[in-house]
Amino acid sequence: MLSSLSRPRALALCALPVAALFAVVGLAPLPYAIAQPGTTVDVLGKDDGQEIIAITGAPVRPTTGQLRMTTIVATGPSTDVDLGDVTDAWFRTDRAVLPHDSVYPSGKSDAEIEKHNLGQMKESQDAATLAALGYLKMDPAKVKVTLHLSDIGGPSAGLLFSLGIVEKLEGDGDGGDLTGGNSVAGTGTIEADGTVGAVGGVSLKTQAAARDGSTVFLVPKAECSDAEAELPEGMRLVPVTALSDAVASLRALEQGQEKQVPSC
């Protein structure tokens, strides 16, 4: 039995390995990535001096508004994330802690991951073109669409690409813009049949959209609750499940028919 005089010293000595353990845990890399709001890009504009959406084989109308695709930025696939990073991000509304494997395919090198993401973007662009031309009942063999956007990967811009094509070829159908001349942002994958899918990171993307001046955000319906979690003041969420939903909602907003526009 320890005497009353020796007990404090014994407890202090016992605490040393515990403190060392916490120090090791605090510095050890964890299987997470830290994400934050990324850039937004107006798909009706230019990238490196080239039109992001270039169309031949059909008349292209001038546009005045913006359709902004949104992104998130995550710590790199080889970047170590420790307990301090996770704790800091956990208490910030402009950060998100994500499982590393949900952001980057496991067992892949940085170069392989970049190639994978760019491949997803190319597939998304192809589907977006087919979805838009299918919606407009135009022949893909006659109307050629080229999408140019460098340094951004992944499939989450599909919906905005499709809307951009529709905007350039038809607008609101009455000579006006789908955007009403305003800045509309959004996210969502798209299938060739026009189906819109979930993407993740929507609460960060709404923040990026608000930062860059958008007040309307198109969100996959399945992710409404995530988008509402950190919704910037003044941002209107419009849930969509298909390209036709998005077009109909934007037309209603442009025409002042607010009651016809769904909400989350």
Residue pairs with C-beta under 8 A, 6 or more apart in sequence:
2 10
25 83
26 82
26 83
26 84
27 82
27 83
28 82
28 83
29 80
29 81
29 82
30 81
30 82
30 83
30 85
30 86
31 99
31 100
31 101
32 81
32 85
32 86
32 97
32 98
32 99
32 100
33 74
33 75
33 79
33 81
33 97
33 98
33 99
33 100
33 103
33 104
34 74
34 75
34 81
34 85
34 86
34 89
34 95
34 96
34 97
34 98
35 72
35 73
35 74
35 75
35 95
35 96
35 97
35 98
35 103
35 201
35 204
36 72
36 73
36 74
36 94
36 95
36 96
36 204
37 70
37 72
37 73
37 94
37 204
37 205
37 207
37 208
37 211
38 70
38 71
38 72
38 73
38 204
38 205
38 208
39 71
39 73
39 152
39 208
40 68
40 69
40 70
40 71
40 185
40 208
40 209
40 211
40 212
40 214
41 47
41 52
41 68
41 69
41 71
41 149
41 152
42 52
42 66
42 67
42 68
42 183
43 52
43 53
43 67
43 68
43 69
43 149
43 157
43 160
43 161
43 163
43 164
44 52
44 53
44 63
44 65
44 66
44 67
44 164
44 167
44 168
45 51
45 52
45 66
46 52
47 148
47 149
47 150
48 148
48 150
50 148
51 148
52 147
52 148
52 149
52 164
53 145
53 146
53 147
53 161
53 164
53 165
53 168
54 145
54 146
54 147
54 148
55 143
55 144
55 145
55 146
55 165
55 168
55 169
56 143
56 144
57 142
57 143
57 144
58 138
58 142
58 143
58 169
59 169
60 168
60 169
61 168
61 169
61 170
61 171
63 167
63 168
63 171
63 177
63 179
64 177
64 179
64 181
65 167
65 177
65 178
65 179
65 180
65 181
65 182
65 183
65 184
66 179
66 182
66 183
66 184
66 214
67 160
67 163
67 164
67 167
67 178
67 179
67 184
67 185
67 186
68 160
68 183
68 184
68 185
68 186
68 209
68 212
68 214
69 156
69 157
69 160
69 161
69 185
69 186
69 187
70 156
70 185
70 186
70 187
70 205
70 206
70 208
70 209
71 152
71 154
71 156
71 205
71 208
72 96
72 201
72 204
72 205
72 208
74 98
74 103
75 81
75 85
76 110
77 100
77 103
77 104
77 108
77 110
77 113
78 110
81 100
86 97
88 95
89 95
89 96
89 97
90 97
93 207
93 230
94 204
94 207
94 230
96 201
96 203
96 204
98 200
98 201
100 106
102 200
104 113
105 112
105 113
105 116
108 116
114 153
116 153
117 153
117 154
118 153
120 153
120 154
120 155
121 149
121 152
121 153
121 154
121 155
121 157
123 155
124 154
124 155
124 156
124 157
124 158
124 161
124 189
124 190
125 147
125 158
125 161
126 192
127 158
127 190
127 191
127 192
128 147
128 157
128 158
128 159
128 161
128 162
128 165
128 190
129 140
129 145
129 147
129 161
129 162
129 165
130 140
130 192
131 158
131 162
131 190
131 191
131 192
131 193
131 194
131 243
132 145
132 161
132 162
132 163
132 165
132 166
132 169
132 243
133 139
133 140
133 143
133 145
133 165
134 192
134 193
134 194
135 162
135 166
135 194
135 243
135 244
135 247
136 165
136 166
136 169
136 170
138 169
143 169
145 165
147 161
149 157
155 189
155 199
156 187
156 188
156 189
156 199
156 200
157 187
158 188
158 189
158 190
158 196
159 186
159 187
159 188
159 189
159 190
159 196
159 218
159 240
159 243
159 246
160 186
160 187
160 188
160 218
161 190
162 190
162 194
162 243
163 178
163 186
163 218
163 243
163 246
163 247
163 250
166 178
166 243
166 247
167 177
167 178
167 179
171 177
171 178
172 178
172 250
172 251
172 254
172 255
173 251
176 254
177 254
178 184
178 247
178 250
178 251
178 254
179 250
179 254
180 250
180 253
180 254
182 215
182 216
183 212
183 213
183 214
183 215
183 216
184 214
184 216
184 217
184 218
184 250
185 205
185 206
185 208
185 209
185 212
185 214
185 216
185 217
185 218
186 209
186 217
186 218
186 219
186 238
186 240
186 246
187 199
187 202
187 205
187 218
187 219
187 220
188 196
188 197
188 198
188 199
188 218
188 219
188 220
188 240
189 196
189 197
189 198
189 199
189 220
190 196
190 197
190 243
191 197
194 242
194 243
194 244
195 241
195 242
196 220
196 221
196 240
196 241
196 242
196 243
196 245
196 246
197 220
198 220
198 222
198 223
199 220
199 223
200 223
202 219
202 220
202 223
202 226
202 227
203 226
203 227
203 229
203 230
203 231
204 230
205 217
206 217
206 219
206 227
206 230
206 231
206 232
206 235
206 237
207 230
207 232
209 217
209 232
209 235
210 232
210 234
210 235
214 235
215 234
215 235
215 236
216 235
216 236
216 238
216 253
217 227
217 235
217 236
217 237
217 238
218 238
218 240
218 246
218 249
219 227
219 237
219 238
219 239
219 240
219 264
220 239
220 240
220 241
221 239
221 240
221 241
221 264
224 237
224 239
224 264
225 264
227 237
227 264
228 237
228 264
231 237
236 263
237 263
237 264
238 246
238 249
238 250
238 253
238 261
238 262
238 263
239 245
239 262
239 263
239 264
240 246
240 249
245 262
248 260
249 260
249 261
249 262
252 258
252 260
252 261
253 261
